[in-house]
Amino acid sequence: MPDIKWMLKGQDFLNCNCAYGCPCQFNALPTYGDCKGVLGFNIEHGYHGDTKLDGLKFVGICSWPKAIHQGHGQVQPIVDERASPAQREAILRIMSGLDTELGATLFQVFAATFDKVHDPIFAKIDFSLDVDGRRATLNVPGIIESRAEPIQNPVTGDEHRVCINLPHGFEYTLAEVGRGWTNTSGAIALNLENSHAHFAHMHMTQSGVVR
């Protein structure tokens, strides 16, 4: 068991390059053979040891040349500029999979697949997320512009709702699925258009997702 205990509760959002639904969620290979995307996290309540993390946000821009489990990935961590030095260290330790049981969270699993972790950026993060409404905007000035919305029925134009249920998932138990658009610049440049997005209520600890 890790010596330091932590907890995050809030919401998270992902937009990746896969087709709607994302085969990775079903232990299949990614749609186009590679995997790239942006993940945003909004902490309503949280802590890492004695350090409180309430109200902070953080982001990861990720890229792998093949499927995630085949490794050789890279990540650009971005942490809320409002975070104190202690809070910055705490969030980066969580993002790095430290103080976490093996295989318990997406942070620990992803960290094992990265060849390159770029120096963290501390910046303003504008993040708005409506899980049930399947909408999100995520902006980091000069680095990320991302938005997501419900999938649209191609015949009627109505909003289409679909969920992914992962009873043993390491990110969420239930996620709403939508579609997203993302452009990033810097160490990892992405241009995602009308691709998979999902929205979830986040509640996890060093031992995994709280069910």
DALIN-V998682 format. One record per pair of residues at least 12 apart in sequence whose ideal C-beta (glycine too) atoms are under 7 Angstrom apart, sorted by the first residue. I is the first residue (numbers start at 0). J is the second residue. If there is no record, write none. Layout:
BEGIN
i: [I & I]
j: [J & J]
END
This chain:
BEGIN
i: [1 & 1 & 1 & 1 & 3 & 3 & 3 & 4 & 4 & 5 & 5 & 5 & 5 & 5 & 5 & 5 & 6 & 6 & 6 & 7 & 7 & 7 & 7 & 8 & 8 & 8 & 8 & 8 & 9 & 9 & 9 & 9 & 9 & 10 & 10 & 10 & 10 & 10 & 10 & 11 & 11 & 11 & 11 & 11 & 12 & 12 & 12 & 12 & 12 & 12 & 13 & 13 & 13 & 13 & 14 & 14 & 14 & 14 & 14 & 14 & 14 & 14 & 14 & 15 & 15 & 15 & 15 & 15 & 16 & 16 & 16 & 16 & 16 & 17 & 17 & 17 & 17 & 18 & 18 & 18 & 19 & 19 & 19 & 19 & 20 & 20 & 21 & 23 & 24 & 28 & 29 & 32 & 33 & 33 & 33 & 34 & 34 & 34 & 35 & 35 & 35 & 36 & 37 & 37 & 37 & 37 & 37 & 37 & 37 & 37 & 38 & 38 & 38 & 39 & 39 & 39 & 39 & 40 & 40 & 40 & 41 & 41 & 41 & 42 & 42 & 42 & 47 & 47 & 47 & 50 & 50 & 50 & 52 & 52 & 52 & 55 & 55 & 55 & 55 & 55 & 56 & 56 & 56 & 57 & 57 & 57 & 57 & 57 & 58 & 58 & 58 & 58 & 58 & 59 & 59 & 59 & 60 & 60 & 60 & 60 & 60 & 61 & 61 & 62 & 63 & 67 & 67 & 68 & 70 & 70 & 71 & 72 & 72 & 72 & 73 & 73 & 73 & 73 & 73 & 74 & 74 & 74 & 75 & 75 & 75 & 75 & 75 & 76 & 76 & 76 & 77 & 77 & 77 & 77 & 77 & 78 & 78 & 78 & 78 & 79 & 80 & 80 & 80 & 87 & 91 & 93 & 94 & 95 & 96 & 96 & 98 & 99 & 100 & 100 & 100 & 102 & 103 & 103 & 103 & 103 & 104 & 104 & 104 & 105 & 105 & 108 & 117 & 120 & 122 & 122 & 122 & 123 & 123 & 124 & 125 & 128 & 130 & 130 & 130 & 130 & 131 & 133 & 133 & 133 & 133 & 133 & 134 & 134 & 135 & 135 & 141 & 142 & 142 & 142 & 143 & 144 & 145 & 145 & 145 & 146 & 146 & 147 & 147 & 147 & 147 & 148 & 148 & 149 & 150 & 150 & 150 & 161 & 162 & 162 & 162 & 163 & 163 & 168 & 169 & 169 & 170 & 171 & 171 & 171 & 172 & 172 & 173 & 174 & 174 & 174 & 175 & 175 & 176 & 177 & 177 & 177 & 178 & 178 & 178 & 179 & 179 & 179 & 180 & 180]
j: [98 & 99 & 100 & 205 & 47 & 48 & 98 & 204 & 205 & 46 & 47 & 48 & 93 & 98 & 204 & 205 & 45 & 46 & 204 & 42 & 45 & 201 & 203 & 43 & 44 & 45 & 201 & 202 & 40 & 41 & 42 & 43 & 201 & 41 & 128 & 130 & 199 & 200 & 201 & 38 & 39 & 40 & 199 & 201 & 39 & 128 & 135 & 137 & 147 & 198 & 36 & 38 & 196 & 197 & 36 & 37 & 145 & 147 & 179 & 181 & 191 & 194 & 196 & 34 & 35 & 36 & 194 & 195 & 31 & 35 & 36 & 191 & 194 & 29 & 30 & 194 & 195 & 30 & 194 & 195 & 150 & 176 & 178 & 195 & 176 & 195 & 195 & 67 & 163 & 66 & 66 & 65 & 63 & 64 & 65 & 63 & 66 & 67 & 61 & 62 & 189 & 61 & 58 & 60 & 137 & 143 & 145 & 181 & 183 & 189 & 58 & 59 & 61 & 56 & 58 & 126 & 137 & 56 & 57 & 201 & 56 & 126 & 128 & 54 & 55 & 56 & 89 & 92 & 93 & 85 & 86 & 89 & 86 & 89 & 90 & 79 & 81 & 82 & 86 & 90 & 79 & 124 & 126 & 77 & 78 & 79 & 90 & 94 & 77 & 124 & 137 & 139 & 143 & 74 & 76 & 94 & 74 & 75 & 183 & 187 & 189 & 74 & 109 & 187 & 112 & 109 & 112 & 112 & 112 & 114 & 114 & 112 & 113 & 114 & 113 & 114 & 115 & 117 & 187 & 113 & 116 & 117 & 117 & 120 & 185 & 186 & 187 & 91 & 94 & 119 & 120 & 122 & 124 & 139 & 142 & 90 & 91 & 119 & 121 & 124 & 121 & 122 & 123 & 121 & 119 & 106 & 106 & 110 & 110 & 111 & 205 & 205 & 205 & 206 & 207 & 169 & 169 & 205 & 206 & 207 & 169 & 203 & 207 & 169 & 170 & 169 & 186 & 142 & 139 & 140 & 142 & 139 & 140 & 139 & 138 & 198 & 175 & 198 & 199 & 200 & 175 & 148 & 149 & 175 & 177 & 198 & 147 & 148 & 147 & 198 & 184 & 183 & 184 & 185 & 183 & 182 & 179 & 180 & 181 & 179 & 180 & 177 & 178 & 179 & 196 & 177 & 178 & 177 & 176 & 177 & 178 & 176 & 174 & 175 & 176 & 176 & 197 & 208 & 207 & 208 & 199 & 199 & 201 & 208 & 208 & 210 & 199 & 197 & 198 & 199 & 197 & 198 & 197 & 196 & 197 & 198 & 193 & 194 & 196 & 191 & 194 & 196 & 192 & 193]
END
